[in-house]
Amino acid sequence: MDWNFIEENYPNYYSCDLILLSDILRRKVDGEQISNNDEKLISGWDIKKVLTNLEEEIFLKAFINKSKK
């Protein structure tokens, strides 16, 4: 994922819950520690599947937003 592209083109990048969730899931997949509250939030999820779908949605929204500029 080209996060520079996403950061430049995703609407409200710095205040978007989907971006935050993507970050949490990516850290979990990468084996980094996440908070206990985040662990509870994603408990029972197919993390890789959710992350893949979420990243596709984020990229598409950024792409569409860029094409409108």
C-alpha positions as CSV (number, residue, x, y, z in Angstrom):
1,M,0.0,0.0,0.0
2,D,1.3,3.4,-1.0
3,W,0.6,5.3,2.2
4,N,2.0,8.6,0.9
5,F,-0.6,8.4,-1.9
6,I,-3.3,7.6,0.7
7,E,-2.2,10.4,3.1
8,E,-2.3,13.0,0.3
9,N,-5.6,11.9,-1.3
10,Y,-7.8,10.3,1.4
11,P,-10.4,12.8,2.7
12,N,-9.9,13.6,6.4
13,Y,-6.9,11.2,6.6
14,Y,-5.8,12.3,10.1
15,S,-9.3,12.0,11.7
16,C,-10.7,9.0,9.9
17,D,-11.7,5.9,12.0
18,L,-11.0,3.6,9.1
19,I,-7.4,4.7,8.8
20,L,-7.0,4.2,12.6
21,L,-8.5,0.7,12.4
22,S,-6.3,-0.1,9.5
23,D,-3.3,0.9,11.5
24,I,-4.3,-1.2,14.5
25,L,-4.9,-4.2,12.3
26,R,-1.6,-3.7,10.4
27,R,0.3,-3.5,13.7
28,K,-1.4,-6.7,14.9
29,V,-0.6,-8.6,11.6
30,D,3.0,-7.3,11.9
31,G,3.3,-8.7,15.4
32,E,3.5,-5.3,17.1
33,Q,1.8,-4.8,20.4
34,I,-1.6,-3.1,20.5
35,S,-3.6,-1.9,23.5
36,N,-5.8,-4.2,25.5
37,N,-8.9,-2.3,24.3
38,D,-7.9,-2.8,20.7
39,E,-7.3,-6.5,21.3
40,K,-10.9,-6.7,22.7
41,L,-12.3,-4.8,19.7
42,I,-10.8,-7.1,17.2
43,S,-11.2,-10.3,19.2
44,G,-12.6,-13.1,17.0
45,W,-12.0,-11.2,13.7
46,D,-10.3,-12.7,10.6
47,I,-7.8,-9.9,10.9
48,K,-6.0,-10.5,7.6
49,K,-9.3,-10.6,5.7
50,V,-10.7,-7.5,7.3
51,L,-7.4,-5.7,6.8
52,T,-7.3,-6.6,3.1
53,N,-10.9,-5.4,2.6
54,L,-10.3,-2.3,4.5
55,E,-7.1,-1.4,2.7
56,E,-8.9,-1.9,-0.7
57,E,-11.7,0.4,0.5
58,I,-9.2,3.0,1.7
59,F,-7.2,2.9,-1.6
60,L,-10.3,3.1,-3.7
61,K,-11.6,6.2,-1.8
62,A,-8.2,7.9,-2.1
63,F,-8.1,7.1,-5.8
64,I,-11.6,8.4,-6.4
65,N,-10.8,11.6,-4.4
66,K,-7.6,12.1,-6.5
67,S,-9.5,11.7,-9.8
68,K,-11.9,14.5,-8.7
69,K,-9.0,17.0,-8.2
